[in-house]
Amino acid sequence: MHPNQLAASFKYSSDPYQRLLILKVVHTFFARGKQHQRFFKLILNNYLCFKSWTSMTELEETQQDEFSEHKDKHKDKLEVETPKDPQEIKDMIFDLLRNIKDPEKPNTLEELNVIYEDGIFIKEPTGANINVVRVEFNPTVPHCSLATLIGLCIRIKLQREMPFPIKLDIYIKAGAHTTEHEINKQVNDKERIAAAMENPNLKEIVECCIREED
């Protein structure tokens, strides 16, 4: 969605919960870097009346009661418009993944060429019009012991921060790892993913890797 469309949606919406949702979306883009800050600044500079708040958390806490009563009433109106251009979706996903930190090196996955634009594929939507996304990643060495953890970070990052639903498949680049088939099964198994995130130590590592730097 173009930033002007987001701004217009914010300006003319009378639903506080919907306005908060729009703010969350542009706040997500703001965290990606300078190329996306225009999304957030356009709202702030022109239409935002909540300038005194310093964080989205503070805004949510302050208006939690007011927004909760609107949630069910306007649930069908809170869907974020899904981009129709596959390249736009691809760029959005790459921007979300590029800054994930490697679990043991002081580099991002993009810097290590573990994540790369050509490894993101947007396929035909499902019957429910949900975009099917395949993310391919390339471990730094064929015996990388952290490949499963990297796949987990990719999945959790996209599950949390994509502003619209996607069907996500994650795979290691063919021939890039000695146990790629087993790892592919693990990172695409919902039960294994849920079990992994219930492990406090593992969850802490994932949170650290996917956390955006200020």
N, C-alpha and C positions, 0 to 999 in steps of 0.2 A: 504494500500500500504506500502511495506517495505521501511524504510528510504533510503536504497541504491537505490531503484527505483526512489524515489523522487529526490535524489541527481543526478542520471544519467539524469533524465528528465530536471533538471535545467541546468546541464553541457552542454548538447547537443542541447538544445533549442535555436534557433536563434530569437525567437519571444519575445521581451521585455515584452509584456502584459502577455504572458504565464508564463514567469519567475516570474512576480509579483504575479500571481495567486498561483504559487507553494510556494512562500514566505509567502503568506497569510495563506496557509494551515499549513505549519510548524510553523508559528508564533502562530496559534491557539493551536497547540499541546504544544508548549513551555509554554504557560500560564497555562497548567493543573498541572504542578508539575515536580519534578525531573524525574519521570519515563518516561516523554515525551520530556525532554529537548534534548535528543539525536537526535530527528528529526530536531530540529532547529540548533543544534551545528554542525551536520554533513554537513549541507549546508554551514554554516558560515566558518568552519575550512578548508574546502576543495575547495569550488567552488565560494563562494560569493565574488564579487568584490565591494559590496556596504558597506564595513565595517564601513565607516565613518558615516553612518546614525545611529541615535540613536533610531529611531522609525519607524514603518511602515507608520505612517501618514506623516512623513517628506519625506519618499521615494515616496509615492504616489503624494504628492504635487509637488515634484521636477520633476517627469517624467510624469505628468498627460497628457500633450499635446501629447507626443510621444506614450503613451499607447492607447489614445482614438482613434487614426487613425487605430490601429490594431484590435480594439474590434470587429467591424462588419466583417472585412475581415477574421478573424480567429475564429469566434464565435463557429463554429462546432468543433474546436480543443481544446477548453478550458474546456472540461468536465473532471472532476477528476474521475479517475477510481474507480468504486464502489467495495468495498471488497466483495468477494463471500462467505466468511466464516461468518455465522450468529453470531458466538461468537465474532469475531473481530468487527462487527458492534455494538453488544451489549456492548462490553467493551468501545468502542468509545463514545457511548451515555451515559453510566454511568459516564465516566470521565468528560463529559460536565455538567452533572446534579449534581454531588455529592457535588460541592462547592457552589451551590446556597444558599444564606443566607435566613434564616427564616425571615419573615417580622417584627417580634416583639421580637425575641430572638437572643442572640449573638452566635448562632450556625448555622451550615450548615444543609441542609436537610438530608445529610447522617448521621451526628452526632445524629440527632433526630429520625433516622430510618423512616423518611418520604419517602425518596428515598432509594431503595435497589436493588441490582443486580437481585434478583429473581423476581422483579416487571417489568422487561424489557423483552418484547417478540418480537422476529423477526419472522414475518410470511412470507408466500409465496409472491413473488413479483407480482405486477400487470401485466396486459398484456403489458404495456409499460416498463416492467422490473424495476419498481420503488419499492424499499423495503417498506413493510408495517410494521410499528413499533407500538406496543402498550406499553404505559408507564402507570403503575399502581402506585399510591402513597397512603400513609397511613397517614391521618391527626393525629395529636397528641391526639386529643380528639374528640368524636363523634359529638360535637356541634361546632367545630372549625369554627370561623367566617372568617378565612383567607384562607379557602380551595380553593375557587375560585381564589383568588390572587396567590396562590401557583401553581395552574394549569396553570394560565396565564404565570407565570415566566418560567415554564417548556416549554411551547409551544414557547415563544419568544426566549428563549435560543437556542433551537434546530433549529428553523427557521433561525436564524442568523448564527449559527456556524457549522452546519453540512456541510461538504465540497461536498456533493452530495445530490440530492433530495430524500426525503422520504415522505411516506404517514403516517401521525402521528395521532394516536388515544390516548387520555388521559382519564384515568378513575380512580376514587377513588376505593380503595380496597373494595370489596363487604362487606357490613355490617359495614364499618368503620365510616360512617357519617350518621346523621339523614336525610339529604337532598341530598344524593349522586346522585340520578337520575337527579335532577334539575341541580346540579353542573356539572355533566357529559355533559349535553346538552350545558351548557354555555361555557365550555372550549373546545368544539368541534364545536362551531358555528363560522364560519369565520366572519360574520357580527358583532357579539357581540365582538369578539376579536378585530376587527378593531376599533369599537366604543370605547372600553375600552382604547386602546392605543392612542386615540385622547384626552383623558382626561389628562391634564398636571400633575395633582397631582398623579394620578394613574400611569402614565408613569414614573414619577420620582421614585416612590417606586419600580417599576419593574426594572428599570435601576440600582438602588442601590442593589437590591437583586441578580441580575445576573452578576454584575460587578466582574471581577476577581481581587483578591488582588495581588499586586506586590510582 
